[in-house]
Amino acid sequence: MALVFGLLLNALGNSLTIVSGCGSGIWTAASVNIHELVGIDVGLMIFIFGIINALTNQVLIRHIDVWRFIEEMVFITFFSYFIQIFADFFTSLGWNHLSLFIRVPMALIGVCFFCTAISLYQRANLFMHPNDDTTNILRFQYLKGSAVKSQLLDFAPPIIIILICAVFLHRIYSVNIGTIFSIICNGFIIQTADKLIFPSLKHNENINTQLKERRQNKK
């Protein structure tokens, strides 16, 4: 339930930031700037980043986990699909043309939604967006459980990408108040959601590892 609800809530939150036009998540912003520089479709670039994140996770866990990679690809496929559905629906309602005084809170609420979603499916830890798996691995295997430090470390690559693109484009795209709010507050919101949203849902070990250990014990 946490996985499915988290997937939908993440897509909903991201679609709100996109429709608001007041700043998207930093990885999405990096995709937009690459699109402006070399013309690669934003959706395709988001998917490529997902593949890179999934491969990075294999390095971070220090062994090959084929199922983990497949599960992350499945997640990002559904995630991208639901983002498009929500974004098209909100656009059809004309939310992208609302007053700035409404669209700014919309972007901030969107960030809170997708951070809460990350908290939910990271605790469920069945499978998740590859980038969120990256921050989860960094948080618990390298940074002593700090969601703040793991989020900040994860933001470094897209920020560098955006700055490199800006050198050639002479401007920065898709970075606004929502992006700044996300960079500063993502880790704090996730840690707070861990405590307040379904607090009985605790961080568990990866289900694949548990099943593998059970099979070995039976033998």
C-alpha positions in Angstrom: 0.0 0.0 0.0 2.8 2.4 0.9 4.5 1.6 -2.4 1.4 2.2 -4.6 0.3 5.3 -2.7 3.8 6.7 -2.7 4.1 6.1 -6.5 0.9 8.0 -7.2 1.6 10.8 -4.7 5.1 11.3 -6.2 3.6 11.6 -9.7 0.9 13.9 -8.4 3.5 16.2 -6.6 5.8 16.3 -9.6 2.9 17.1 -12.0 1.9 20.0 -9.7 5.4 21.5 -9.9 5.4 21.1 -13.7 2.0 22.7 -14.2 2.7 25.5 -11.8 5.7 26.7 -13.9 7.3 27.9 -10.6 10.2 25.5 -10.5 10.4 21.7 -10.8 12.6 19.2 -9.0 16.3 19.6 -9.6 16.8 16.5 -11.7 13.8 17.5 -13.9 15.3 21.0 -14.2 18.6 19.4 -15.3 16.7 17.4 -18.0 15.0 20.6 -19.2 18.3 22.4 -19.5 19.9 19.5 -21.5 16.9 19.6 -23.7 17.4 23.3 -24.4 21.1 22.8 -25.1 21.1 19.7 -27.3 17.4 19.0 -28.1 17.0 15.7 -26.3 13.3 15.2 -25.3 12.8 15.9 -21.6 10.9 12.7 -20.9 13.6 10.7 -22.6 16.3 12.5 -20.6 14.4 11.8 -17.3 14.4 8.1 -18.3 18.1 8.2 -19.2 18.9 9.7 -15.8 16.8 6.9 -14.2 19.0 4.3 -16.0 22.2 6.1 -14.8 20.8 6.2 -11.3 20.0 2.5 -11.4 23.5 1.6 -12.6 25.0 3.9 -9.9 23.0 1.9 -7.3 24.7 -1.3 -8.4 28.0 0.3 -7.7 26.9 1.7 -4.3 25.6 -1.7 -3.1 28.9 -3.3 -4.3 27.3 -6.2 -6.0 25.1 -7.0 -9.0 21.4 -7.1 -8.2 19.5 -7.8 -11.5 16.1 -7.8 -9.9 16.7 -4.4 -8.2 17.6 -2.9 -11.6 14.5 -4.4 -13.2 12.3 -3.2 -10.4 13.6 0.3 -10.7 13.0 0.4 -14.4 9.5 -0.8 -13.9 8.9 2.0 -11.3 10.2 4.8 -13.5 8.1 3.6 -16.4 4.9 3.8 -14.4 6.1 7.0 -12.7 6.6 8.8 -16.0 3.2 7.5 -17.2 1.3 8.8 -14.2 3.1 12.2 -14.3 1.8 12.7 -17.8 -1.7 11.7 -16.9 -1.9 14.1 -13.9 -0.1 17.0 -15.8 -2.5 16.7 -18.8 -5.5 16.7 -16.4 -4.4 19.8 -14.5 -3.6 21.5 -17.7 -7.0 20.7 -19.0 -8.4 22.5 -15.9 -6.4 25.5 -16.8 -4.3 25.4 -13.6 -1.2 26.4 -15.6 -2.9 29.8 -16.3 -3.9 30.5 -12.7 -2.6 33.5 -10.8 1.0 33.4 -9.6 -0.2 33.7 -6.0 -1.9 30.3 -6.5 0.8 28.6 -8.7 3.6 29.3 -6.2 1.8 27.5 -3.3 0.9 24.8 -5.8 4.6 24.2 -6.5 5.5 24.2 -2.8 2.7 21.7 -2.1 3.9 19.6 -5.0 7.4 19.4 -3.4 5.8 18.4 0.0 3.8 15.7 -1.8 6.7 14.1 -3.6 8.9 14.3 -0.5 6.2 12.5 1.6 5.9 9.9 -1.2 9.7 9.3 -1.1 9.4 8.8 2.7 6.6 6.2 2.2 8.2 4.0 -0.4 11.7 4.3 1.0 10.4 2.8 4.2 8.4 0.1 2.4 11.6 -0.6 0.4 10.1 -3.0 -2.0 11.3 -1.1 -5.0 11.3 2.6 -5.9 12.5 5.3 -8.2 16.2 4.6 -8.9 17.2 8.1 -7.8 15.3 7.7 -4.5 17.0 4.3 -4.1 20.3 6.2 -4.6 19.5 8.6 -1.7 18.3 5.7 0.4 21.5 3.8 -0.1 23.6 6.9 0.6 21.5 7.6 3.7 21.8 4.3 5.5 25.0 2.8 4.1 27.2 5.9 3.9 25.7 8.8 5.9 24.5 7.3 9.2 20.8 7.7 8.4 20.8 11.4 7.5 18.2 12.2 4.9 19.4 15.8 4.7 23.0 14.9 3.8 21.9 12.2 1.3 19.6 14.6 -0.5 22.2 17.4 -0.6 24.8 14.9 -2.0 22.3 13.7 -4.6 21.6 17.3 -5.7 25.3 17.9 -6.6 25.3 16.2 -10.1 22.2 17.9 -11.5 23.3 21.3 -10.2 26.7 20.8 -12.0 24.8 19.8 -15.1 22.6 22.9 -15.0 25.6 25.2 -14.4 27.5 23.7 -17.4 24.4 24.1 -19.6 24.1 27.7 -18.4 27.6 28.5 -19.7 26.5 27.7 -23.2 22.8 28.8 -23.0 23.6 32.0 -21.1 20.5 31.4 -18.9 19.0 28.7 -16.6 15.7 27.0 -17.4 13.1 25.5 -15.1 14.7 26.7 -11.9 12.5 28.8 -9.7 11.2 29.1 -6.1 9.9 25.5 -6.2 13.4 24.2 -7.1 15.1 26.3 -4.4 12.5 25.1 -1.8 13.1 21.5 -2.9 16.9 21.8 -2.6 16.7 23.3 0.8 13.9 21.3 2.3 13.7 17.9 0.7 15.7 16.1 3.4 13.9 17.9 6.3 10.4 17.1 4.8 11.4 13.4 4.2 12.7 13.0 7.8 9.6 14.7 9.2 7.3 12.5 7.1 9.1 9.5 8.4 7.9 10.5 11.9 4.5 11.9 11.2 3.0 10.1 8.2 2.2 6.4 9.0 4.9 6.4 11.7 4.3 2.6 12.2 5.8 2.0 8.8 9.5 1.5 9.6 12.5 1.3 7.3 13.0 -2.3 6.5 15.7 -4.3 4.7 15.3 -4.9 1.0 12.7 -7.6 0.5 14.9 -9.5 -2.1 17.6 -9.8 0.5 15.1 -11.2 3.1 13.7 -13.7 0.7 17.2 -14.9 -0.4 18.2 -15.3 3.3 15.0 -17.3 4.0 15.7 -19.7 1.0 19.3 -20.2 2.1 18.1 -21.0 5.7 15.6 -23.6 4.4 18.4 -25.3 2.5 
